[in-house]
């Protein structure tokens, strides 16, 4: 008995680019010494353009063993890339594709004649920019993952790992399906010339293999809100309540990014899902050692809802509308990072999708703030986040 052997031709893919939103993370070591440098895992997001077969110039083939494969390329453009805020640099960083080198790859069957699961692979040549640096790396970074669809969208509000590790590593990474990661790490980044070529023998930054090893996943939100935030958190340290004033500007890739998924973007029935994909708010507190940053966890998604849960599309949400998020907060301090042991439920009313003027407050039980090994160092007892300037749209270009 013979069975029908699939090829990607049966998917009837359109001959046009895929331009999805992307959530990413990278564990970065700053300085010229990989072993002694300052280490930080940075949450990033943005959007990418993936050119692919059946666009002109890209091939589809079946090898002699029956594996079907289609060619892809991650392209470069001024608005295409990912961005995030670095606590260590106090600066926005962004990662772009090197326009002078091919960021090419493929989607390839793992089992001959069966389209999915499939190997997703990209040879990545990147550019890293801050307000003062432009860096390139010498060797290719191989990006690899297993996907079960094209486009390989991650299910909304799900995490990048098979499990929820605590900390910024080092630790082993086991990525979930439809999540890709750099497999040829660590990699050194050097100052770049006008042709994006690395110059000299002294690196400025390294990408590490753990805990966010050049990792990314594609998501398909209905709307993306990039919002500047100011406000305060209350933290109990050594029995005393500390009120810490915080702020973050979305133009520096700080503040917050909130993704909204209408019912056509998820399989949870009616209603609009919400995800606080990135948070970066900076302040100062002597009891915690000085400069601190509130951020959202990369391993554990901060998920919730907008509206009353009966809407059959995002356009049906009536404003003002309730936004509820179980925020997985972490607190970066000069003496080490602290991780909330349980989600902080924050809620408030959005006046409209522009968000400016709305406020989110923590409701319910407080949460221990613990070290990687679970030692309680403080408690998060209050959160107030006031939304200021906002940019809202269907894409989050890196040049916003």
C-alpha positions as CSV (number, residue, x, y, z in Angstrom):
1,X,0.0,0.0,0.0
2,X,1.4,3.4,-1.0
3,X,0.7,6.7,0.7
4,X,0.6,10.1,-0.8
5,X,3.9,11.9,-0.3
6,X,3.5,15.5,0.6
7,X,5.6,18.4,-0.7
8,X,5.3,22.1,0.1
9,X,3.6,22.7,-3.2
10,X,0.4,21.3,-1.7
11,X,0.3,24.3,0.7
12,X,-0.4,26.8,-2.1
13,X,1.8,29.4,-0.5
14,X,1.5,32.9,-1.9
15,X,4.4,34.4,-3.8
16,X,4.9,37.3,-1.4
17,X,6.9,38.0,1.8
18,X,5.9,37.1,5.3
19,X,6.1,40.1,7.6
20,X,5.3,38.9,11.1
21,X,5.8,40.3,14.6
22,X,8.7,38.6,16.5
23,X,9.4,38.1,20.1
24,X,13.1,37.5,20.9
25,X,15.7,37.4,23.6
26,X,19.5,37.4,23.7
27,X,21.9,36.8,26.5
28,X,24.5,39.4,26.1
29,X,27.9,39.7,27.7
30,X,29.4,43.2,27.6
31,X,33.1,43.9,27.5
32,X,36.2,42.2,25.8
33,X,36.3,39.3,28.3
34,X,33.6,36.7,27.8
35,X,34.3,35.1,31.2
36,X,34.4,38.3,33.3
37,X,32.0,40.5,31.4
38,X,28.6,41.9,32.6
39,X,25.9,39.4,31.6
40,X,22.3,40.4,30.8
41,X,19.4,38.7,29.1
42,X,17.5,41.3,27.0
43,X,13.9,40.9,25.8
44,X,13.6,42.2,22.2
45,X,10.7,42.5,19.7
46,X,10.0,44.0,16.4
47,X,9.1,42.6,13.0
48,X,10.9,40.7,10.3
49,X,10.5,40.2,6.6
50,X,11.0,36.6,5.4
51,X,11.2,36.1,1.7
52,X,10.5,32.6,0.5
53,X,9.5,30.2,-2.3
54,X,7.4,30.6,-4.5
55,X,8.7,34.2,-4.8
56,X,11.1,34.7,-7.8
57,X,14.6,33.6,-7.1
58,X,13.7,31.0,-4.4
59,X,13.5,27.2,-5.1
60,X,11.5,24.3,-4.1
61,X,13.1,20.8,-4.4
62,X,12.8,17.2,-3.4
63,X,16.0,15.3,-2.8
64,X,16.8,11.7,-3.7
65,X,15.6,10.5,-0.3
66,X,12.2,12.3,-0.6
67,X,12.8,15.3,1.7
68,X,11.0,18.4,0.3
69,X,12.6,21.7,1.0
70,X,11.9,25.4,0.2
71,X,14.3,28.3,0.3
72,X,14.0,31.4,2.5
73,X,15.8,34.6,3.2
74,X,15.7,37.1,6.1
75,X,16.0,40.5,4.4
76,X,17.3,43.8,5.6
77,X,15.4,47.1,5.5
78,X,15.4,50.3,7.6
79,X,12.2,49.4,9.5
80,X,12.9,45.6,9.8
81,X,14.6,44.3,13.0
82,X,14.2,43.7,16.7
83,X,14.8,46.1,19.6
84,X,15.0,46.1,23.3
85,X,16.3,48.0,26.3
86,X,19.6,47.2,28.0
87,X,19.9,47.8,31.8
88,X,23.7,47.5,31.6
89,X,24.0,50.1,28.8
90,X,21.0,52.2,29.8
91,X,20.3,52.3,26.1
92,X,18.2,50.9,23.4
93,X,19.8,48.1,21.3
94,X,18.6,46.8,18.0
95,X,19.6,43.8,16.0
96,X,19.3,44.0,12.2
97,X,20.2,41.8,9.2
98,X,23.5,42.6,7.6
99,X,22.4,43.9,4.1
100,X,25.8,43.0,2.6
101,X,25.6,39.3,3.4
102,X,22.9,36.7,2.6
103,X,20.7,35.7,5.6
104,X,19.5,32.6,3.8
105,X,18.0,29.3,4.8
106,X,15.3,26.8,4.3
107,X,12.3,24.9,5.6
108,X,12.9,21.2,5.2
109,X,10.9,18.0,5.9
110,X,12.3,16.0,8.8
111,X,10.4,12.9,7.7
112,X,10.5,12.3,3.9
113,X,7.1,13.0,2.3
114,X,5.6,14.6,5.4
115,X,5.6,18.5,5.5
116,X,5.5,18.9,9.2
117,X,7.2,18.8,11.6
118,X,9.9,20.6,9.6
119,X,13.5,21.9,10.2
120,X,13.7,25.7,10.1
121,X,17.2,27.0,9.4
122,X,18.7,30.5,8.8
123,X,22.4,31.5,8.3
124,X,22.3,34.7,10.3
125,X,24.7,37.6,9.8
126,X,23.6,40.4,12.1
127,X,24.3,44.0,13.0
128,X,23.9,45.2,16.5
129,X,23.3,49.0,17.1
130,X,23.0,51.2,20.1
131,X,23.1,55.0,20.2
132,X,26.9,54.9,20.3
133,X,27.9,51.5,18.8
134,X,27.6,49.6,15.6
135,X,28.9,46.0,15.8
136,X,29.2,43.0,13.5
137,X,30.3,39.4,14.1
138,X,32.8,37.4,12.0
139,X,31.3,33.9,11.9
140,X,27.7,33.0,10.8
141,X,25.2,32.3,13.6
142,X,23.2,29.2,12.7
143,X,19.5,29.7,13.7
144,X,17.7,26.4,14.1
145,X,14.3,25.2,15.2
146,X,11.4,22.8,14.5
147,X,8.2,24.3,13.1
148,X,4.7,22.8,12.5
149,X,3.3,25.4,10.0
150,X,4.2,28.2,7.6
151,X,4.2,30.8,8.9
152,X,5.4,29.1,12.1
153,X,3.3,31.2,14.5
154,X,3.6,30.5,18.2
155,X,0.3,30.0,20.0
156,X,-0.5,33.3,21.9
157,X,0.5,33.6,25.5
158,X,2.8,30.5,25.4
159,X,6.4,30.5,26.5
160,X,9.6,29.8,24.5
161,X,10.8,26.9,26.6
162,X,9.5,23.5,27.5
163,X,9.4,24.5,31.1
164,X,9.9,27.7,33.1
165,X,13.5,28.1,34.2
166,X,14.3,30.9,36.7
167,X,17.3,33.1,36.1
168,X,19.5,34.5,33.4
169,X,21.7,31.4,33.2
170,X,23.9,29.8,32.4
171,X,21.5,26.8,32.0
172,X,20.5,24.4,29.3
173,X,17.9,25.6,26.9
174,X,15.1,23.3,25.6
175,X,13.0,25.4,23.2
176,X,9.4,24.8,22.4
177,X,8.1,24.0,18.8
178,X,8.0,27.1,16.6
179,X,10.8,28.7,18.5
180,X,14.2,29.0,16.9
181,X,17.6,29.7,18.5
182,X,21.2,30.3,17.7
183,X,23.1,27.1,17.9
184,X,26.7,28.3,17.1
185,X,27.3,30.4,20.2
186,X,29.0,32.1,21.9
187,X,29.8,34.6,19.2
188,X,31.9,37.8,19.5
189,X,30.8,41.2,18.1
190,X,33.3,43.8,17.0
191,X,33.2,47.4,15.9
192,X,32.0,47.6,12.3
193,X,33.1,49.7,9.4
194,X,30.9,51.3,6.7
195,X,30.6,47.9,5.0
196,X,29.5,46.2,8.2
197,X,32.8,44.3,8.4
198,X,34.2,43.6,11.9
199,X,37.3,45.6,12.6
200,X,40.2,44.7,15.0
201,X,40.7,41.9,17.4
202,X,39.0,43.3,20.5
203,X,35.3,42.5,20.8
204,X,32.8,44.8,22.5
205,X,29.9,42.3,23.1
206,X,29.3,38.5,23.1
207,X,26.1,36.6,22.5
208,X,26.1,33.8,24.9
209,X,24.6,30.3,24.5
210,X,22.3,30.7,27.6
211,X,19.7,31.8,28.7
212,X,18.3,33.6,25.6
213,X,20.6,32.2,22.9
214,X,19.7,34.5,20.0
215,X,16.2,33.1,20.4
216,X,13.0,34.1,18.6
217,X,9.4,33.2,17.8
218,X,6.8,34.6,15.4
219,X,3.4,35.8,16.7
220,X,0.4,37.1,15.0
221,X,-1.2,39.9,17.0
222,X,-4.2,42.0,15.9
223,X,-2.7,45.1,17.4
224,X,0.6,46.2,19.0
225,X,0.8,48.9,21.7
226,X,4.2,50.5,22.4
227,X,3.7,52.7,25.5
228,X,5.9,54.9,27.6
229,X,5.3,54.2,31.3
230,X,5.9,56.0,34.6
231,X,4.8,55.0,38.0
232,X,6.0,53.2,41.1
233,X,6.4,49.8,42.8
234,X,6.3,49.1,46.5
235,X,8.9,46.6,47.7
236,X,9.3,45.3,51.2
237,X,13.0,45.0,52.0
238,X,14.2,43.8,55.5
239,X,10.7,44.6,56.9
240,X,10.6,48.1,55.5
241,X,8.4,49.2,52.6
242,X,10.4,51.0,49.9
243,X,8.5,53.1,47.3
244,X,10.5,53.1,44.0
245,X,9.7,55.6,41.3
246,X,10.2,54.2,37.8
247,X,9.9,55.3,34.2
248,X,10.5,54.0,30.7
249,X,10.3,55.6,27.3
250,X,9.1,53.5,24.3
251,X,11.4,55.5,22.0
252,X,14.3,53.8,23.9
253,X,12.6,50.4,23.6
254,X,11.6,50.8,27.3
255,X,8.2,51.3,28.8
256,X,6.0,48.3,27.7
257,X,4.8,46.5,24.6
258,X,1.3,45.0,24.8
259,X,0.1,42.6,22.2
260,X,-3.7,42.2,21.6
261,X,-5.0,39.0,19.9
262,X,-8.6,39.0,18.6
263,X,-10.6,35.8,18.4
264,X,-9.4,35.2,14.8
265,X,-5.8,35.0,16.2
266,X,-6.3,32.4,18.9
267,X,-8.2,29.2,19.6
268,X,-9.6,30.1,23.0
269,X,-13.1,31.0,21.7
270,X,-14.4,34.6,21.9
271,X,-12.7,37.5,23.6
272,X,-9.4,39.4,23.2
273,X,-6.2,38.0,24.7
274,X,-3.5,40.4,25.8
275,X,0.2,39.9,26.4
276,X,2.6,42.3,28.1
277,X,5.5,41.2,25.9
278,X,8.2,43.6,27.1
279,X,8.6,45.9,30.2
280,X,11.6,48.0,31.0
281,X,11.2,50.7,33.7
282,X,14.2,52.1,35.6
283,X,14.5,53.8,39.0
284,X,16.8,54.0,42.0
285,X,16.6,52.5,45.5
286,X,19.4,52.4,48.0
287,X,18.0,49.5,49.9
288,X,18.4,47.4,46.8
289,X,21.8,48.7,46.0
290,X,21.1,51.6,43.6
291,X,19.8,51.6,40.1
292,X,17.0,49.0,39.5
293,X,14.8,47.9,36.6
294,X,11.4,46.3,36.5
295,X,11.1,44.0,33.5
296,X,8.9,41.2,32.2
297,X,10.0,37.6,32.3
298,X,11.2,36.0,29.0
299,X,10.5,32.4,30.1
300,X,7.1,33.0,31.6
301,X,4.6,35.0,29.5
302,X,2.6,37.8,31.1
303,X,-0.9,37.0,29.7
304,X,-4.4,38.3,30.2
305,X,-7.5,39.8,28.5
306,X,-9.0,43.0,27.2
307,X,-12.7,43.5,27.4
308,X,-15.5,41.3,28.8
309,X,-14.6,38.1,27.0
310,X,-17.7,38.0,24.7
311,X,-16.3,40.0,21.7
312,X,-16.1,38.2,18.4
313,X,-13.4,40.6,17.2
314,X,-11.1,43.3,18.5
315,X,-13.2,46.0,16.8
316,X,-16.1,44.9,19.1
317,X,-14.4,45.9,22.3
318,X,-16.3,48.8,23.9
319,X,-14.2,51.5,25.6
320,X,-13.4,52.2,28.3
321,X,-12.5,48.6,28.7
322,X,-10.9,46.5,31.4
323,X,-7.4,45.2,30.8
324,X,-6.3,42.4,33.1
325,X,-2.8,40.9,33.0
326,X,-1.0,38.4,35.2
327,X,2.4,40.0,35.0
328,X,5.5,37.9,35.5
329,X,7.8,40.6,36.9
330,X,11.5,40.5,37.6
331,X,13.6,43.1,39.3
332,X,17.1,43.8,38.1
333,X,19.4,45.2,40.8
334,X,23.2,45.9,41.0
335,X,23.6,42.9,43.3
336,X,21.7,40.4,41.2
337,X,18.3,39.8,39.7
338,X,15.1,39.0,41.7
339,X,12.2,37.0,40.3
340,X,8.6,37.2,41.4
341,X,7.6,33.8,42.8
342,X,4.0,34.3,41.5
343,X,2.3,36.6,38.9
344,X,1.3,40.1,39.9
345,X,-2.3,40.7,38.7
346,X,-2.4,44.2,37.3
347,X,-5.6,45.7,36.0
348,X,-7.1,49.0,34.8
349,X,-9.4,50.5,32.2
350,X,-8.1,51.5,28.8
351,X,-9.8,54.6,27.6
352,X,-9.2,53.5,24.0
353,X,-6.5,51.7,22.0
354,X,-4.3,54.8,22.1
355,X,-3.8,54.0,25.8
356,X,-2.4,57.4,26.9
357,X,-3.8,58.3,30.3
358,X,-4.7,54.8,31.4
359,X,-3.4,53.3,34.5
360,X,-2.7,49.7,35.7
361,X,-2.5,48.8,39.4
362,X,-1.6,45.6,41.2
363,X,-4.6,43.9,42.7
364,X,-4.6,41.0,45.1
365,X,-1.8,39.1,46.9
366,X,1.8,40.3,47.0
367,X,4.7,38.2,45.8
368,X,8.0,37.1,47.2
369,X,11.0,38.3,45.2
370,X,13.5,35.5,45.1
371,X,17.0,34.7,43.8
372,X,17.7,32.0,41.3
373,X,18.0,29.4,44.1
374,X,14.7,30.5,45.6
375,X,16.0,32.6,48.5
376,X,13.5,35.3,49.4
377,X,15.2,38.7,49.4
378,X,12.2,41.1,49.2
379,X,8.4,41.2,48.5
380,X,6.6,43.0,45.7
381,X,3.6,44.6,47.5
382,X,2.4,47.2,45.1
383,X,2.5,48.3,41.4
384,X,1.2,51.4,39.7
385,X,1.9,51.9,36.0
386,X,0.6,55.1,34.2
387,X,0.6,55.0,30.4
388,X,1.9,58.1,28.7
389,X,3.0,58.5,25.0
390,X,2.0,55.5,22.9
391,X,2.4,54.2,19.4
392,X,-0.3,51.8,18.3
393,X,-0.4,49.8,15.1
394,X,-0.4,46.5,13.3
395,X,3.4,46.5,13.0
396,X,6.2,47.5,15.3
397,X,8.9,48.8,13.0
398,X,12.4,49.0,14.5
399,X,12.8,52.6,13.5
400,X,9.8,53.8,15.7
